[in-house]
């Protein structure tokens, strides 16, 4: 337990340093965007005095090092500043949008895990069959299809032509179906390919042949022995995909008008809302780091042979 506690502390320190690095990169990159945010916020018809007042209010008249120092000091206390557009606390607006993004990412991850693992296992146990070729073709389609293009196709087919599901928003029943399917398409393909290749490697090992020689049922051999030993890379892929889906939701939320952090990020970029952009990217980074941390910890409980030194 002491070793595990030491590992957790090391990861927490590393995660904190990573977030500091991300905040520095984002802080610089948003200021490389073309246009004057003070002019955008004040309005095109605003006078120079009004623009100067807005620039002073946002702290843009100070040196970059001073601006970053103030931002980092507030962020450590959980204060990400005020939105330049709405003058509301950034944290409050992010928390208002976070549940919608998490709902979309969780549903998409669940779909990717169920469909990807099952199809990958069946493809591996029926090697070179029609289903195996179908899975290979579908996964190739899934990893190659742009998310925004697939989303538009879903809207045209299921919302416009068939009128089965709503095209945008989150107020109607079933409004999450098309965004979730769109967002999960790449992850389903990736998890299926990972499961298939990992299962093929495990099924060829000696302990699987021994289990079959003992007369165990094929279901028990595949799911209780082979799949259990193939879980580590599969869980890694699922965990990484969940973190990627949080960031990948930007395009999906924009296409479907989903009221999550991704849509808020796009709106804030166009409005040159520096505090909001910095806060959202920092939140995405923190969630991604937390997901990877939890996935790494799960290895100990899945495989008792794994120990952290």
Secondary structure, DSSP 8 states (H G I E B T S, - for coil): -HHHHHHHHHHHHHHHHHHHHHHHHHHHHHTTSSS-HHHHHH-TT--HHHHHHHHHHHTTTS-HHHHHHHHHHHHHTT---B-TTT-SBHHHHHHHHHHHHHHHHHHHHHHHHHHHHHHHHHHHHTTTSHHHHHHHHHHHHHHHS-HHHHHHHHIIIIIIIS--S-SS-SSSTTHHHHHHHHHHHHHHHHHHHHHHHHHHHHHTSHHHHHHHHTT--HHIIIIIIIHHHTHHHHHHHHHHHHHHHHHHHHHHHHHHT--SHHHHHHHHHHTT-HHHHHHHHHHHHHHHHHHHHHHHHHHHHH-TT----
